[in-house]
Amino acid sequence: MIKKQPNTTPEVVAIREVPGTSYVILPGKRLARLLKVSTYNGKQYYNPIVGGTLSRVSVAELDTLLDKPKAD
């Protein structure tokens, strides 16, 4: 008997750009804004508005967040 291999191909999701803006439409009808990278003292940062306050997040800090496993 031949066993079927599990489907390991990731699901492809469409991200559509809103013409003439820096916004994209994500799956689930969510809207997101594309941020540009800023460089200060040789380090790269993003400047998102979090909780109504402009904050500075380093690219290295975001990389560590992406590498962490999700908490259950």
A tleap script that builds the chain and sets N, CA, C and O, in Angstrom:
source leaprc.protein.ff14SB
mol = sequence {
  NMET ILE LYS LYS GLN PRO ASN THR THR PRO
  GLU VAL VAL ALA ILE ARG GLU VAL PRO GLY
  THR SER TYR VAL ILE LEU PRO GLY LYS ARG
  LEU ALA ARG LEU LEU LYS VAL SER THR TYR
  ASN GLY LYS GLN TYR TYR ASN PRO ILE VAL
  GLY GLY THR LEU SER ARG VAL SER VAL ALA
  GLU LEU ASP THR LEU LEU ASP LYS PRO LYS
  ALA CASP
}
set mol.1.N position { 0.847 -1.178 0.000 }
set mol.1.CA position { 0.000 0.000 0.000 }
set mol.1.C position { 0.896 1.245 0.000 }
set mol.1.O position { 1.872 1.318 0.746 }
set mol.2.N position { 0.556 2.203 -0.831 }
set mol.2.CA position { 1.338 3.427 -0.953 }
set mol.2.C position { 0.719 4.498 -0.062 }
set mol.2.O position { -0.480 4.770 -0.124 }
set mol.3.N position { 1.573 5.098 0.771 }
set mol.3.CA position { 1.095 6.172 1.635 }
set mol.3.C position { 1.184 7.491 0.885 }
set mol.3.O position { 2.139 7.732 0.146 }
set mol.4.N position { 0.198 8.333 1.077 }
set mol.4.CA position { 0.228 9.667 0.473 }
set mol.4.C position { 1.102 10.582 1.314 }
set mol.4.O position { 1.025 10.581 2.543 }
set mol.5.N position { 1.924 11.355 0.643 }
set mol.5.CA position { 2.765 12.333 1.326 }
set mol.5.C position { 1.907 13.525 1.724 }
set mol.5.O position { 1.024 13.930 0.968 }
set mol.6.N position { 2.155 14.091 2.903 }
set mol.6.CA position { 1.383 15.282 3.300 }
set mol.6.C position { 1.722 16.465 2.403 }
set mol.6.O position { 2.849 16.603 1.929 }
set mol.7.N position { 0.748 17.292 2.187 }
set mol.7.CA position { 0.940 18.486 1.365 }
set mol.7.C position { 1.700 19.520 2.183 }
set mol.7.O position { 1.152 20.076 3.134 }
set mol.8.N position { 2.943 19.783 1.831 }
set mol.8.CA position { 3.770 20.727 2.584 }
set mol.8.C position { 3.978 22.040 1.854 }
set mol.8.O position { 4.772 22.869 2.299 }
set mol.9.N position { 3.296 22.247 0.758 }
set mol.9.CA position { 3.448 23.512 0.044 }
set mol.9.C position { 2.676 24.597 0.790 }
set mol.9.O position { 1.514 24.392 1.141 }
set mol.10.N position { 3.305 25.749 1.038 }
set mol.10.CA position { 2.620 26.815 1.761 }
set mol.10.C position { 1.503 27.418 0.921 }
set mol.10.O position { 1.568 27.459 -0.307 }
set mol.11.N position { 0.494 27.878 1.615 }
set mol.11.CA position { -0.626 28.519 0.933 }
set mol.11.C position { -0.188 29.891 0.437 }
set mol.11.O position { 0.431 30.660 1.173 }
set mol.12.N position { -0.508 30.184 -0.796 }
set mol.12.CA position { -0.153 31.472 -1.386 }
set mol.12.C position { -1.304 32.443 -1.131 }
set mol.12.O position { -2.456 32.167 -1.464 }
set mol.13.N position { -0.967 33.575 -0.539 }
set mol.13.CA position { -1.989 34.576 -0.267 }
set mol.13.C position { -1.697 35.812 -1.108 }
set mol.13.O position { -0.542 36.160 -1.352 }
set mol.14.N position { -2.748 36.453 -1.537 }
set mol.14.CA position { -2.605 37.634 -2.381 }
set mol.14.C position { -2.547 38.884 -1.515 }
set mol.14.O position { -3.400 39.097 -0.653 }
set mol.15.N position { -1.544 39.697 -1.750 }
set mol.15.CA position { -1.437 41.003 -1.113 }
set mol.15.C position { -1.552 42.014 -2.240 }
set mol.15.O position { -0.721 42.040 -3.148 }
set mol.16.N position { -2.571 42.835 -2.180 }
set mol.16.CA position { -2.808 43.788 -3.266 }
set mol.16.C position { -2.458 45.199 -2.810 }
set mol.16.O position { -2.772 45.596 -1.688 }
set mol.17.N position { -1.812 45.946 -3.685 }
set mol.17.CA position { -1.475 47.333 -3.400 }
set mol.17.C position { -2.669 48.225 -3.716 }
set mol.17.O position { -3.410 47.976 -4.667 }
set mol.18.N position { -2.846 49.268 -2.905 }
set mol.18.CA position { -3.849 50.283 -3.189 }
set mol.18.C position { -3.153 51.328 -4.049 }
set mol.18.O position { -2.218 51.979 -3.582 }
set mol.19.N position { -3.584 51.502 -5.294 }
set mol.19.CA position { -2.881 52.398 -6.222 }
set mol.19.C position { -2.747 53.826 -5.695 }
set mol.19.O position { -3.703 54.400 -5.174 }
set mol.20.N position { -1.552 54.385 -5.838 }
set mol.20.CA position { -1.309 55.764 -5.455 }
set mol.20.C position { -1.106 55.990 -3.969 }
set mol.20.O position { -1.034 57.139 -3.532 }
set mol.21.N position { -1.010 54.924 -3.175 }
set mol.21.CA position { -0.820 55.063 -1.731 }
set mol.21.C position { 0.280 54.120 -1.268 }
set mol.21.O position { 0.815 53.342 -2.058 }
set mol.22.N position { 0.616 54.194 0.019 }
set mol.22.CA position { 1.587 53.265 0.597 }
set mol.22.C position { 0.867 52.168 1.384 }
set mol.22.O position { 1.430 51.612 2.327 }
set mol.23.N position { -0.369 51.855 1.003 }
set mol.23.CA position { -1.161 50.850 1.696 }
set mol.23.C position { -1.297 49.584 0.855 }
set mol.23.O position { -1.250 49.632 -0.374 }
set mol.24.N position { -1.464 48.452 1.537 }
set mol.24.CA position { -1.736 47.172 0.889 }
set mol.24.C position { -2.922 46.524 1.588 }
set mol.24.O position { -3.181 46.766 2.767 }
set mol.25.N position { -3.635 45.693 0.833 }
set mol.25.CA position { -4.762 44.941 1.399 }
set mol.25.C position { -4.277 43.517 1.638 }
set mol.25.O position { -3.818 42.839 0.718 }
set mol.26.N position { -4.387 43.075 2.892 }
set mol.26.CA position { -3.948 41.749 3.304 }
set mol.26.C position { -5.131 40.788 3.312 }
set mol.26.O position { -6.278 41.221 3.203 }
set mol.27.N position { -4.869 39.502 3.438 }
set mol.27.CA position { -5.963 38.544 3.556 }
set mol.27.C position { -6.840 38.885 4.763 }
set mol.27.O position { -6.358 39.441 5.750 }
set mol.28.N position { -8.099 38.557 4.681 }
set mol.28.CA position { -9.032 38.864 5.762 }
set mol.28.C position { -9.477 40.312 5.738 }
set mol.28.O position { -9.963 40.833 6.742 }
set mol.29.N position { -9.312 40.971 4.588 }
set mol.29.CA position { -9.717 42.368 4.385 }
set mol.29.C position { -9.078 43.298 5.410 }
set mol.29.O position { -9.733 44.196 5.938 }
set mol.30.N position { -7.784 43.075 5.691 }
set mol.30.CA position { -7.028 43.946 6.588 }
set mol.30.C position { -6.205 44.912 5.746 }
set mol.30.O position { -5.727 44.561 4.667 }
set mol.31.N position { -6.046 46.118 6.244 }
set mol.31.CA position { -5.303 47.159 5.546 }
set mol.31.C position { -4.008 47.425 6.305 }
set mol.31.O position { -4.023 47.553 7.530 }
set mol.32.N position { -2.904 47.508 5.600 }
set mol.32.CA position { -1.612 47.750 6.226 }
set mol.32.C position { -0.857 48.808 5.441 }
set mol.32.O position { -1.055 48.969 4.236 }
set mol.33.N position { 0.005 49.521 6.135 }
set mol.33.CA position { 0.800 50.559 5.497 }
set mol.33.C position { 2.238 50.083 5.391 }
set mol.33.O position { 2.803 49.564 6.354 }
set mol.34.N position { 2.828 50.264 4.215 }
set mol.34.CA position { 4.226 49.910 4.011 }
set mol.34.C position { 5.100 51.001 4.618 }
set mol.34.O position { 4.885 52.188 4.374 }
set mol.35.N position { 6.086 50.590 5.409 }
set mol.35.CA position { 6.988 51.544 6.044 }
set mol.35.C position { 8.343 51.518 5.357 }
set mol.35.O position { 8.803 50.466 4.912 }
set mol.36.N position { 8.973 52.664 5.275 }
set mol.36.CA position { 10.316 52.760 4.726 }
set mol.36.C position { 11.314 52.624 5.872 }
set mol.36.O position { 11.022 52.984 7.013 }
set mol.37.N position { 12.480 52.104 5.554 }
set mol.37.CA position { 13.538 51.950 6.551 }
set mol.37.C position { 14.287 53.265 6.688 }
set mol.37.O position { 14.641 53.887 5.687 }
set mol.38.N position { 14.532 53.697 7.936 }
set mol.38.CA position { 15.341 54.875 8.221 }
set mol.38.C position { 16.664 54.410 8.809 }
set mol.38.O position { 16.699 53.415 9.533 }
set mol.39.N position { 17.741 55.105 8.514 }
set mol.39.CA position { 19.056 54.740 9.041 }
set mol.39.C position { 19.545 55.842 9.973 }
set mol.39.O position { 19.644 57.002 9.574 }
set mol.40.N position { 19.852 55.475 11.218 }
set mol.40.CA position { 20.394 56.382 12.221 }
set mol.40.C position { 21.649 55.745 12.795 }
set mol.40.O position { 21.610 54.606 13.260 }
set mol.41.N position { 22.747 56.458 12.767 }
set mol.41.CA position { 24.027 55.974 13.306 }
set mol.41.C position { 24.392 54.592 12.773 }
set mol.41.O position { 24.926 53.762 13.509 }
set mol.42.N position { 24.109 54.348 11.511 }
set mol.42.CA position { 24.486 53.090 10.882 }
set mol.42.C position { 23.546 51.928 11.156 }
set mol.42.O position { 23.779 50.834 10.641 }
set mol.43.N position { 22.490 52.117 11.948 }
set mol.43.CA position { 21.506 51.058 12.212 }
set mol.43.C position { 20.208 51.391 11.495 }
set mol.43.O position { 19.861 52.561 11.330 }
set mol.44.N position { 19.498 50.360 11.071 }
set mol.44.CA position { 18.244 50.559 10.342 }
set mol.44.C position { 17.054 50.413 11.285 }
set mol.44.O position { 17.016 49.517 12.128 }
set mol.45.N position { 16.083 51.311 11.125 }
set mol.45.CA position { 14.896 51.349 11.975 }
set mol.45.C position { 13.642 51.557 11.134 }
set mol.45.O position { 13.690 52.123 10.042 }
set mol.46.N position { 12.514 51.084 11.674 }
set mol.46.CA position { 11.190 51.447 11.180 }
set mol.46.C position { 10.573 52.374 12.212 }
set mol.46.O position { 10.891 52.279 13.397 }
set mol.47.N position { 9.693 53.269 11.779 }
set mol.47.CA position { 9.052 54.221 12.681 }
set mol.47.C position { 7.528 54.052 12.634 }
set mol.47.O position { 6.839 54.879 12.037 }
set mol.48.N position { 6.993 52.992 13.256 }
set mol.48.CA position { 5.534 52.810 13.257 }
set mol.48.C position { 4.878 53.625 14.371 }
set mol.48.O position { 5.526 54.028 15.337 }
set mol.49.N position { 3.597 53.851 14.211 }
set mol.49.CA position { 2.805 54.483 15.265 }
set mol.49.C position { 2.123 53.349 16.023 }
set mol.49.O position { 1.300 52.619 15.471 }
set mol.50.N position { 2.483 53.214 17.306 }
set mol.50.CA position { 1.935 52.150 18.144 }
set mol.50.C position { 1.219 52.799 19.318 }
set mol.50.O position { 1.827 53.542 20.090 }
set mol.51.N position { -0.070 52.520 19.453 }
set mol.51.CA position { -0.843 53.101 20.548 }
set mol.51.C position { -0.929 54.615 20.474 }
set mol.51.O position { -1.009 55.282 21.506 }
set mol.52.N position { -0.915 55.166 19.264 }
set mol.52.CA position { -1.025 56.608 19.081 }
set mol.52.C position { 0.287 57.358 19.257 }
set mol.52.O position { 0.312 58.586 19.185 }
set mol.53.N position { 1.379 56.631 19.489 }
set mol.53.CA position { 2.679 57.252 19.702 }
set mol.53.C position { 3.675 56.744 18.667 }
set mol.53.O position { 3.748 55.545 18.398 }
set mol.54.N position { 4.437 57.662 18.094 }
set mol.54.CA position { 5.470 57.280 17.142 }
set mol.54.C position { 6.593 56.583 17.888 }
set mol.54.O position { 7.110 57.114 18.871 }
set mol.55.N position { 6.973 55.401 17.430 }
set mol.55.CA position { 8.048 54.661 18.085 }
set mol.55.C position { 9.086 54.263 17.047 }
set mol.55.O position { 8.818 54.300 15.846 }
set mol.56.N position { 10.255 53.886 17.507 }
set mol.56.CA position { 11.348 53.479 16.625 }
set mol.56.C position { 11.705 52.035 16.961 }
set mol.56.O position { 12.049 51.720 18.100 }
set mol.57.N position { 11.620 51.156 15.950 }
set mol.57.CA position { 11.908 49.735 16.130 }
set mol.57.C position { 13.022 49.362 15.167 }
set mol.57.O position { 12.931 49.618 13.967 }
set mol.58.N position { 14.081 48.748 15.707 }
set mol.58.CA position { 15.201 48.382 14.841 }
set mol.58.C position { 14.854 47.155 14.014 }
set mol.58.O position { 14.052 46.318 14.427 }
set mol.59.N position { 15.465 47.062 12.854 }
set mol.59.CA position { 15.264 45.918 11.975 }
set mol.59.C position { 15.762 44.647 12.668 }
set mol.59.O position { 15.152 43.587 12.531 }
set mol.60.N position { 16.870 44.751 13.414 }
set mol.60.CA position { 17.404 43.598 14.148 }
set mol.60.C position { 16.409 43.110 15.200 }
set mol.60.O position { 16.268 41.905 15.409 }
set mol.61.N position { 15.722 44.036 15.859 }
set mol.61.CA position { 14.717 43.668 16.867 }
set mol.61.C position { 13.540 42.943 16.211 }
set mol.61.O position { 13.019 41.976 16.765 }
set mol.62.N position { 13.128 43.404 15.047 }
set mol.62.CA position { 12.046 42.727 14.325 }
set mol.62.C position { 12.470 41.327 13.898 }
set mol.62.O position { 11.668 40.395 13.944 }
set mol.63.N position { 13.724 41.174 13.483 }
set mol.63.CA position { 14.215 39.858 13.091 }
set mol.63.C position { 14.152 38.872 14.255 }
set mol.63.O position { 13.800 37.709 14.058 }
set mol.64.N position { 14.490 39.322 15.464 }
set mol.64.CA position { 14.424 38.418 16.620 }
set mol.64.C position { 12.976 38.062 16.947 }
set mol.64.O position { 12.693 36.945 17.380 }
set mol.65.N position { 12.057 39.010 16.740 }
set mol.65.CA position { 10.643 38.706 16.977 }
set mol.65.C position { 10.127 37.674 15.991 }
set mol.65.O position { 9.321 36.816 16.350 }
set mol.66.N position { 10.590 37.754 14.744 }
set mol.66.CA position { 10.149 36.810 13.725 }
set mol.66.C position { 10.716 35.417 13.957 }
set mol.66.O position { 10.096 34.425 13.574 }
set mol.67.N position { 11.884 35.332 14.579 }
set mol.67.CA position { 12.525 34.051 14.824 }
set mol.67.C position { 11.963 33.320 16.038 }
set mol.67.O position { 12.155 32.112 16.176 }
set mol.68.N position { 11.266 34.046 16.925 }
set mol.68.CA position { 10.716 33.420 18.141 }
set mol.68.C position { 9.518 32.559 17.786 }
set mol.68.O position { 8.722 32.938 16.927 }
set mol.69.N position { 9.373 31.392 18.439 }
set mol.69.CA position { 8.156 30.596 18.215 }
set mol.69.C position { 6.974 31.272 18.894 }
set mol.69.O position { 7.136 31.963 19.900 }
set mol.70.N position { 5.799 31.073 18.345 }
set mol.70.CA position { 4.589 31.663 18.905 }
set mol.70.C position { 4.263 31.026 20.244 }
set mol.70.O position { 4.403 29.817 20.423 }
set mol.71.N position { 3.822 31.866 21.192 }
set mol.71.CA position { 3.399 31.354 22.492 }
set mol.71.C position { 1.979 30.824 22.376 }
set mol.71.O position { 1.124 31.455 21.754 }
set mol.72.N position { 1.731 29.681 22.965 }
set mol.72.CA position { 0.385 29.096 22.894 }
set mol.72.C position { -0.500 29.575 24.002 }
set mol.72.O position { -1.662 29.175 24.081 }
savepdb mol mol.pdb
quit
